[in-house]
Amino acid sequence: MKLRILSKNIILGFYILKKIGFILFFKKIIFNNKFSKFFLRRSVLKEYSMKKVETLFNNLEWDSIEKLKVSIIIPNNNGINVGLVNLINSLKTQSHKNIEIISVDSGSTDNSVEIMKKLGVKVIEIDPLDFNHAYSRNLGAEYATGDYLLFTVSDALFLDKNWIRNNLALIKIFGASSLSTPQGFSSEASLYAKVLAVFLSKRFPKFPGLYVTKPNRFLKKFLPGEILSQIYGVDDTNHLVNREVFKKFQFLRHTVEDMDFGKRLFEAKYILILSNINYITHYHDYSDKKRYFFRVFSDIKVIKDLTGNFPNLFNYSSIIFNFSYIYFQFMQEIKKIQSNNFNVKIIKKIISKLIIDTNINDLNFTKFMNEEDVKNFINSFEILEIPNAYKISKIESFFYIKYFSRIILPILNALEDLKVDTISKQELIEILQLGITYCLGVSLSHIPITKNSSLSIKKLLSISWDGIVQTRNNF
């Protein structure tokens, strides 16, 4: 079994080498393995344990922290139903009292403006057509009078009453300019939202503590995207930043503005902190797969520009076909199991088996792409089209299944981290569909337009920066 996997990996390696050339392949092999990642991470990030932080806290003069004023900036549009009032109340009950709350409202029709004013929030109203993630936050910062700015969103919650106090202290201790913490979830979150929160938290220290960036612009060019996402790890759901530093840089991009801000700060040798000593509560509803696809697609289209992600190797038809095939294979395996509940460990074995036993020699393309499960899933995105024909490649299918396994297996591992032993058939299918939705969004954001691309695909793939803003804001 191991020999079969090894031989496939060797063939895949030669295929990638042929596709992208020696230099990119060399960087991928040399700098994207566990040993290199460990070395490179240590070169740009210094880790501090909770014990060390507690020692630093004990030696701190807290009176100087209490004097610091924090201006909290909340972009808003009809935020009442998603928890805006709860957010404001959670901010007002913080142990750090020297705060002001500013909201930039883009045409709310749910009495948000009136309610916020009654709660003592300074409200700045803008035309909905003027909204984008950079402009609204920059505008709020112009009205701020605090020493520090805290950017957040209307559906977040700061349940840890010492969030502002402790993180101001960390910024002062380490001379940092920017800090963010993980996003947690409540009991009401869907299983996928919980899993995704655990999955994304992997960029933070494994145990309670924090990462502090170390300027190293030389090694930056060798860093894989995984580490770049850590050192650029600003998160505008909970972004505490020095106001004077922010005025120098501001937000520039219309979406993924926080990561771009972190990139520019790091390159200018400012210090950033990623801390998991505390966290906020924030998660999304992923029931609308079309909406989720567009969020992933538009964000990755920008993120790949910031991190220099590994180039995509295949075309549109290849992506649609292969991920549809993975979905079809998995659904076939699920139908074989005569139960409504599934053991997570067994599902992991099924995934591993698919990676090894991929066999497309006898597959009828037309029949397969017209399978009801496949058609319904692809058609649910509306803009995606099932290709009329495609020449099937074994090496491509192996590549995609390996790529998919790198997404879905960590998701299943996250279930185990959450102490979930069994899940229902519907929950499993939902996680599978959302995992493939994520893969589709990432993969399609990388590919170029060709003369054979359909009109709807050309429209999707040629989204301009302004188009990305519209796409991101609509979805």
Secondary structure as a PSIPRED ss2 file (coil, helix, strand):
# PSIPRED VFORMAT (PSIPRED V4.0)

   1 M C   1.000  0.000  0.000
   2 K H   0.000  1.000  0.000
   3 L H   0.000  1.000  0.000
   4 R H   0.000  1.000  0.000
   5 I H   0.000  1.000  0.000
   6 L H   0.000  1.000  0.000
   7 S H   0.000  1.000  0.000
   8 K H   0.000  1.000  0.000
   9 N H   0.000  1.000  0.000
  10 I H   0.000  1.000  0.000
  11 I H   0.000  1.000  0.000
  12 L H   0.000  1.000  0.000
  13 G H   0.000  1.000  0.000
  14 F H   0.000  1.000  0.000
  15 Y H   0.000  1.000  0.000
  16 I H   0.000  1.000  0.000
  17 L H   0.000  1.000  0.000
  18 K H   0.000  1.000  0.000
  19 K H   0.000  1.000  0.000
  20 I H   0.000  1.000  0.000
  21 G C   1.000  0.000  0.000
  22 F H   0.000  1.000  0.000
  23 I H   0.000  1.000  0.000
  24 L H   0.000  1.000  0.000
  25 F H   0.000  1.000  0.000
  26 F H   0.000  1.000  0.000
  27 K H   0.000  1.000  0.000
  28 K H   0.000  1.000  0.000
  29 I H   0.000  1.000  0.000
  30 I H   0.000  1.000  0.000
  31 F H   0.000  1.000  0.000
  32 N C   1.000  0.000  0.000
  33 N C   1.000  0.000  0.000
  34 K H   0.000  1.000  0.000
  35 F H   0.000  1.000  0.000
  36 S H   0.000  1.000  0.000
  37 K H   0.000  1.000  0.000
  38 F H   0.000  1.000  0.000
  39 F H   0.000  1.000  0.000
  40 L H   0.000  1.000  0.000
  41 R H   0.000  1.000  0.000
  42 R H   0.000  1.000  0.000
  43 S H   0.000  1.000  0.000
  44 V H   0.000  1.000  0.000
  45 L E   0.000  0.000  1.000
  46 K E   0.000  0.000  1.000
  47 E E   0.000  0.000  1.000
  48 Y E   0.000  0.000  1.000
  49 S E   0.000  0.000  1.000
  50 M H   0.000  1.000  0.000
  51 K H   0.000  1.000  0.000
  52 K H   0.000  1.000  0.000
  53 V H   0.000  1.000  0.000
  54 E H   0.000  1.000  0.000
  55 T H   0.000  1.000  0.000
  56 L H   0.000  1.000  0.000
  57 F H   0.000  1.000  0.000
  58 N H   0.000  1.000  0.000
  59 N C   1.000  0.000  0.000
  60 L C   1.000  0.000  0.000
  61 E C   1.000  0.000  0.000
  62 W H   0.000  1.000  0.000
  63 D H   0.000  1.000  0.000
  64 S H   0.000  1.000  0.000
  65 I H   0.000  1.000  0.000
  66 E H   0.000  1.000  0.000
  67 K C   1.000  0.000  0.000
  68 L C   1.000  0.000  0.000
  69 K C   1.000  0.000  0.000
  70 V E   0.000  0.000  1.000
  71 S E   0.000  0.000  1.000
  72 I E   0.000  0.000  1.000
  73 I E   0.000  0.000  1.000
  74 I E   0.000  0.000  1.000
  75 P E   0.000  0.000  1.000
  76 N E   0.000  0.000  1.000
  77 N C   1.000  0.000  0.000
  78 N C   1.000  0.000  0.000
  79 G C   1.000  0.000  0.000
  80 I H   0.000  1.000  0.000
  81 N H   0.000  1.000  0.000
  82 V H   0.000  1.000  0.000
  83 G C   1.000  0.000  0.000
  84 L H   0.000  1.000  0.000
  85 V H   0.000  1.000  0.000
  86 N H   0.000  1.000  0.000
  87 L H   0.000  1.000  0.000
  88 I H   0.000  1.000  0.000
  89 N H   0.000  1.000  0.000
  90 S H   0.000  1.000  0.000
  91 L H   0.000  1.000  0.000
  92 K H   0.000  1.000  0.000
  93 T C   1.000  0.000  0.000
  94 Q C   1.000  0.000  0.000
  95 S C   1.000  0.000  0.000
  96 H C   1.000  0.000  0.000
  97 K C   1.000  0.000  0.000
  98 N C   1.000  0.000  0.000
  99 I E   0.000  0.000  1.000
 100 E E   0.000  0.000  1.000
 101 I E   0.000  0.000  1.000
 102 I E   0.000  0.000  1.000
 103 S E   0.000  0.000  1.000
 104 V E   0.000  0.000  1.000
 105 D E   0.000  0.000  1.000
 106 S C   1.000  0.000  0.000
 107 G C   1.000  0.000  0.000
 108 S C   1.000  0.000  0.000
 109 T C   1.000  0.000  0.000
 110 D C   1.000  0.000  0.000
 111 N C   1.000  0.000  0.000
 112 S H   0.000  1.000  0.000
 113 V H   0.000  1.000  0.000
 114 E H   0.000  1.000  0.000
 115 I H   0.000  1.000  0.000
 116 M H   0.000  1.000  0.000
 117 K H   0.000  1.000  0.000
 118 K H   0.000  1.000  0.000
 119 L C   1.000  0.000  0.000
 120 G C   1.000  0.000  0.000
 121 V C   1.000  0.000  0.000
 122 K E   0.000  0.000  1.000
 123 V E   0.000  0.000  1.000
 124 I E   0.000  0.000  1.000
 125 E E   0.000  0.000  1.000
 126 I C   1.000  0.000  0.000
 127 D C   1.000  0.000  0.000
 128 P H   0.000  1.000  0.000
 129 L H   0.000  1.000  0.000
 130 D H   0.000  1.000  0.000
 131 F C   1.000  0.000  0.000
 132 N C   1.000  0.000  0.000
 133 H H   0.000  1.000  0.000
 134 A H   0.000  1.000  0.000
 135 Y H   0.000  1.000  0.000
 136 S H   0.000  1.000  0.000
 137 R H   0.000  1.000  0.000
 138 N H   0.000  1.000  0.000
 139 L H   0.000  1.000  0.000
 140 G H   0.000  1.000  0.000
 141 A H   0.000  1.000  0.000
 142 E H   0.000  1.000  0.000
 143 Y H   0.000  1.000  0.000
 144 A C   1.000  0.000  0.000
 145 T C   1.000  0.000  0.000
 146 G C   1.000  0.000  0.000
 147 D C   1.000  0.000  0.000
 148 Y E   0.000  0.000  1.000
 149 L E   0.000  0.000  1.000
 150 L E   0.000  0.000  1.000
 151 F E   0.000  0.000  1.000
 152 T E   0.000  0.000  1.000
 153 V C   1.000  0.000  0.000
 154 S C   1.000  0.000  0.000
 155 D C   1.000  0.000  0.000
 156 A C   1.000  0.000  0.000
 157 L E   0.000  0.000  1.000
 158 F C   1.000  0.000  0.000
 159 L C   1.000  0.000  0.000
 160 D C   1.000  0.000  0.000
 161 K C   1.000  0.000  0.000
 162 N C   1.000  0.000  0.000
 163 W H   0.000  1.000  0.000
 164 I H   0.000  1.000  0.000
 165 R H   0.000  1.000  0.000
 166 N H   0.000  1.000  0.000
 167 N H   0.000  1.000  0.000
 168 L H   0.000  1.000  0.000
 169 A H   0.000  1.000  0.000
 170 L H   0.000  1.000  0.000
 171 I H   0.000  1.000  0.000
 172 K H   0.000  1.000  0.000
 173 I H   0.000  1.000  0.000
 174 F H   0.000  1.000  0.000
 175 G C   1.000  0.000  0.000
 176 A C   1.000  0.000  0.000
 177 S C   1.000  0.000  0.000
 178 S E   0.000  0.000  1.000
 179 L E   0.000  0.000  1.000
 180 S E   0.000  0.000  1.000
 181 T C   1.000  0.000  0.000
 182 P C   1.000  0.000  0.000
 183 Q E   0.000  0.000  1.000
 184 G E   0.000  0.000  1.000
 185 F C   1.000  0.000  0.000
 186 S C   1.000  0.000  0.000
 187 S C   1.000  0.000  0.000
 188 E C   1.000  0.000  0.000
 189 A C   1.000  0.000  0.000
 190 S C   1.000  0.000  0.000
 191 L H   0.000  1.000  0.000
 192 Y H   0.000  1.000  0.000
 193 A H   0.000  1.000  0.000
 194 K H   0.000  1.000  0.000
 195 V H   0.000  1.000  0.000
 196 L H   0.000  1.000  0.000
 197 A H   0.000  1.000  0.000
 198 V H   0.000  1.000  0.000
 199 F H   0.000  1.000  0.000
 200 L H   0.000  1.000  0.000
 201 S H   0.000  1.000  0.000
 202 K H   0.000  1.000  0.000
 203 R H   0.000  1.000  0.000
 204 F C   1.000  0.000  0.000
 205 P C   1.000  0.000  0.000
 206 K C   1.000  0.000  0.000
 207 F C   1.000  0.000  0.000
 208 P C   1.000  0.000  0.000
 209 G E   0.000  0.000  1.000
 210 L E   0.000  0.000  1.000
 211 Y E   0.000  0.000  1.000
 212 V E   0.000  0.000  1.000
 213 T E   0.000  0.000  1.000
 214 K C   1.000  0.000  0.000
 215 P C   1.000  0.000  0.000
 216 N C   1.000  0.000  0.000
 217 R H   0.000  1.000  0.000
 218 F H   0.000  1.000  0.000
 219 L H   0.000  1.000  0.000
 220 K H   0.000  1.000  0.000
 221 K C   1.000  0.000  0.000
 222 F C   1.000  0.000  0.000
 223 L C   1.000  0.000  0.000
 224 P C   1.000  0.000  0.000
 225 G H   0.000  1.000  0.000
 226 E H   0.000  1.000  0.000
 227 I H   0.000  1.000  0.000
 228 L H   0.000  1.000  0.000
 229 S H   0.000  1.000  0.000
 230 Q H   0.000  1.000  0.000
 231 I H   0.000  1.000  0.000
 232 Y C   1.000  0.000  0.000
 233 G C   1.000  0.000  0.000
 234 V C   1.000  0.000  0.000
 235 D C   1.000  0.000  0.000
 236 D C   1.000  0.000  0.000
 237 T C   1.000  0.000  0.000
 238 N E   0.000  0.000  1.000
 239 H E   0.000  0.000  1.000
 240 L E   0.000  0.000  1.000
 241 V E   0.000  0.000  1.000
 242 N E   0.000  0.000  1.000
 243 R H   0.000  1.000  0.000
 244 E H   0.000  1.000  0.000
 245 V H   0.000  1.000  0.000
 246 F H   0.000  1.000  0.000
 247 K H   0.000  1.000  0.000
 248 K H   0.000  1.000  0.000
 249 F H   0.000  1.000  0.000
 250 Q C   1.000  0.000  0.000
 251 F C   1.000  0.000  0.000
 252 L C   1.000  0.000  0.000
 253 R C   1.000  0.000  0.000
 254 H C   1.000  0.000  0.000
 255 T C   1.000  0.000  0.000
 256 V C   1.000  0.000  0.000
 257 E H   0.000  1.000  0.000
 258 D H   0.000  1.000  0.000
 259 M H   0.000  1.000  0.000
 260 D H   0.000  1.000  0.000
 261 F H   0.000  1.000  0.000
 262 G H   0.000  1.000  0.000
 263 K H   0.000  1.000  0.000
 264 R H   0.000  1.000  0.000
 265 L H   0.000  1.000  0.000
 266 F H   0.000  1.000  0.000
 267 E H   0.000  1.000  0.000
 268 A C   1.000  0.000  0.000
 269 K C   1.000  0.000  0.000
 270 Y C   1.000  0.000  0.000
 271 I C   1.000  0.000  0.000
 272 L E   0.000  0.000  1.000
 273 I E   0.000  0.000  1.000
 274 L E   0.000  0.000  1.000
 275 S E   0.000  0.000  1.000
 276 N C   1.000  0.000  0.000
 277 I C   1.000  0.000  0.000
 278 N C   1.000  0.000  0.000
 279 Y C   1.000  0.000  0.000
 280 I E   0.000  0.000  1.000
 281 T E   0.000  0.000  1.000
 282 H C   1.000  0.000  0.000
 283 Y C   1.000  0.000  0.000
 284 H C   1.000  0.000  0.000
 285 D C   1.000  0.000  0.000
 286 Y C   1.000  0.000  0.000
 287 S C   1.000  0.000  0.000
 288 D C   1.000  0.000  0.000
 289 K H   0.000  1.000  0.000
 290 K H   0.000  1.000  0.000
 291 R H   0.000  1.000  0.000
 292 Y H   0.000  1.000  0.000
 293 F H   0.000  1.000  0.000
 294 F H   0.000  1.000  0.000
 295 R H   0.000  1.000  0.000
 296 V H   0.000  1.000  0.000
 297 F H   0.000  1.000  0.000
 298 S H   0.000  1.000  0.000
 299 D H   0.000  1.000  0.000
 300 I H   0.000  1.000  0.000
 301 K H   0.000  1.000  0.000
 302 V H   0.000  1.000  0.000
 303 I H   0.000  1.000  0.000
 304 K H   0.000  1.000  0.000
 305 D H   0.000  1.000  0.000
 306 L H   0.000  1.000  0.000
 307 T H   0.000  1.000  0.000
 308 G C   1.000  0.000  0.000
 309 N C   1.000  0.000  0.000
 310 F C   1.000  0.000  0.000
 311 P C   1.000  0.000  0.000
 312 N C   1.000  0.000  0.000
 313 L C   1.000  0.000  0.000
 314 F C   1.000  0.000  0.000
 315 N C   1.000  0.000  0.000
 316 Y H   0.000  1.000  0.000
 317 S H   0.000  1.000  0.000
 318 S H   0.000  1.000  0.000
 319 I H   0.000  1.000  0.000
 320 I H   0.000  1.000  0.000
 321 F H   0.000  1.000  0.000
 322 N H   0.000  1.000  0.000
 323 F H   0.000  1.000  0.000
 324 S H   0.000  1.000  0.000
 325 Y H   0.000  1.000  0.000
 326 I H   0.000  1.000  0.000
 327 Y H   0.000  1.000  0.000
 328 F H   0.000  1.000  0.000
 329 Q H   0.000  1.000  0.000
 330 F H   0.000  1.000  0.000
 331 M H   0.000  1.000  0.000
 332 Q H   0.000  1.000  0.000
 333 E H   0.000  1.000  0.000
 334 I H   0.000  1.000  0.000
 335 K H   0.000  1.000  0.000
 336 K H   0.000  1.000  0.000
 337 I C   1.000  0.000  0.000
 338 Q C   1.000  0.000  0.000
 339 S C   1.000  0.000  0.000
 340 N C   1.000  0.000  0.000
 341 N E   0.000  0.000  1.000
 342 F E   0.000  0.000  1.000
 343 N E   0.000  0.000  1.000
 344 V H   0.000  1.000  0.000
 345 K H   0.000  1.000  0.000
 346 I H   0.000  1.000  0.000
 347 I H   0.000  1.000  0.000
 348 K H   0.000  1.000  0.000
 349 K H   0.000  1.000  0.000
 350 I H   0.000  1.000  0.000
 351 I H   0.000  1.000  0.000
 352 S H   0.000  1.000  0.000
 353 K H   0.000  1.000  0.000
 354 L H   0.000  1.000  0.000
 355 I H   0.000  1.000  0.000
 356 I H   0.000  1.000  0.000
 357 D C   1.000  0.000  0.000
 358 T C   1.000  0.000  0.000
 359 N C   1.000  0.000  0.000
 360 I C   1.000  0.000  0.000
 361 N C   1.000  0.000  0.000
 362 D C   1.000  0.000  0.000
 363 L C   1.000  0.000  0.000
 364 N C   1.000  0.000  0.000
 365 F H   0.000  1.000  0.000
 366 T H   0.000  1.000  0.000
 367 K H   0.000  1.000  0.000
 368 F H   0.000  1.000  0.000
 369 M H   0.000  1.000  0.000
 370 N C   1.000  0.000  0.000
 371 E C   1.000  0.000  0.000
 372 E H   0.000  1.000  0.000
 373 D H   0.000  1.000  0.000
 374 V H   0.000  1.000  0.000
 375 K H   0.000  1.000  0.000
 376 N H   0.000  1.000  0.000
 377 F H   0.000  1.000  0.000
 378 I H   0.000  1.000  0.000
 379 N H   0.000  1.000  0.000
 380 S C   1.000  0.000  0.000
 381 F C   1.000  0.000  0.000
 382 E C   1.000  0.000  0.000
 383 I C   1.000  0.000  0.000
 384 L C   1.000  0.000  0.000
 385 E C   1.000  0.000  0.000
 386 I C   1.000  0.000  0.000
 387 P C   1.000  0.000  0.000
 388 N C   1.000  0.000  0.000
 389 A C   1.000  0.000  0.000
 390 Y C   1.000  0.000  0.000
 391 K C   1.000  0.000  0.000
 392 I C   1.000  0.000  0.000
 393 S C   1.000  0.000  0.000
 394 K H   0.000  1.000  0.000
 395 I H   0.000  1.000  0.000
 396 E H   0.000  1.000  0.000
 397 S H   0.000  1.000  0.000
 398 F H   0.000  1.000  0.000
 399 F H   0.000  1.000  0.000
 400 Y H   0.000  1.000  0.000
 401 I H   0.000  1.000  0.000
 402 K H   0.000  1.000  0.000
 403 Y H   0.000  1.000  0.000
 404 F H   0.000  1.000  0.000
 405 S H   0.000  1.000  0.000
 406 R H   0.000  1.000  0.000
 407 I H   0.000  1.000  0.000
 408 I H   0.000  1.000  0.000
 409 L H   0.000  1.000  0.000
 410 P H   0.000  1.000  0.000
 411 I H   0.000  1.000  0.000
 412 L H   0.000  1.000  0.000
 413 N H   0.000  1.000  0.000
 414 A H   0.000  1.000  0.000
 415 L H   0.000  1.000  0.000
 416 E H   0.000  1.000  0.000
 417 D H   0.000  1.000  0.000
 418 L C   1.000  0.000  0.000
 419 K C   1.000  0.000  0.000
 420 V C   1.000  0.000  0.000
 421 D C   1.000  0.000  0.000
 422 T E   0.000  0.000  1.000
 423 I E   0.000  0.000  1.000
 424 S E   0.000  0.000  1.000
 425 K H   0.000  1.000  0.000
 426 Q H   0.000  1.000  0.000
 427 E H   0.000  1.000  0.000
 428 L H   0.000  1.000  0.000
 429 I H   0.000  1.000  0.000
 430 E H   0.000  1.000  0.000
 431 I H   0.000  1.000  0.000
 432 L H   0.000  1.000  0.000
 433 Q H   0.000  1.000  0.000
 434 L H   0.000  1.000  0.000
 435 G H   0.000  1.000  0.000
 436 I H   0.000  1.000  0.000
 437 T H   0.000  1.000  0.000
 438 Y H   0.000  1.000  0.000
 439 C H   0.000  1.000  0.000
 440 L H   0.000  1.000  0.000
 441 G H   0.000  1.000  0.000
 442 V H   0.000  1.000  0.000
 443 S H   0.000  1.000  0.000
 444 L H   0.000  1.000  0.000
 445 S H   0.000  1.000  0.000
 446 H H   0.000  1.000  0.000
 447 I C   1.000  0.000  0.000
 448 P C   1.000  0.000  0.000
 449 I C   1.000  0.000  0.000
 450 T C   1.000  0.000  0.000
 451 K C   1.000  0.000  0.000
 452 N C   1.000  0.000  0.000
 453 S C   1.000  0.000  0.000
 454 S C   1.000  0.000  0.000
 455 L H   0.000  1.000  0.000
 456 S H   0.000  1.000  0.000
 457 I H   0.000  1.000  0.000
 458 K H   0.000  1.000  0.000
 459 K H   0.000  1.000  0.000
 460 L H   0.000  1.000  0.000
 461 L H   0.000  1.000  0.000
 462 S C   1.000  0.000  0.000
 463 I C   1.000  0.000  0.000
 464 S C   1.000  0.000  0.000
 465 W H   0.000  1.000  0.000
 466 D H   0.000  1.000  0.000
 467 G H   0.000  1.000  0.000
 468 I H   0.000  1.000  0.000
 469 V H   0.000  1.000  0.000
 470 Q H   0.000  1.000  0.000
 471 T H   0.000  1.000  0.000
 472 R H   0.000  1.000  0.000
 473 N H   0.000  1.000  0.000
 474 N H   0.000  1.000  0.000
 475 F C   1.000  0.000  0.000
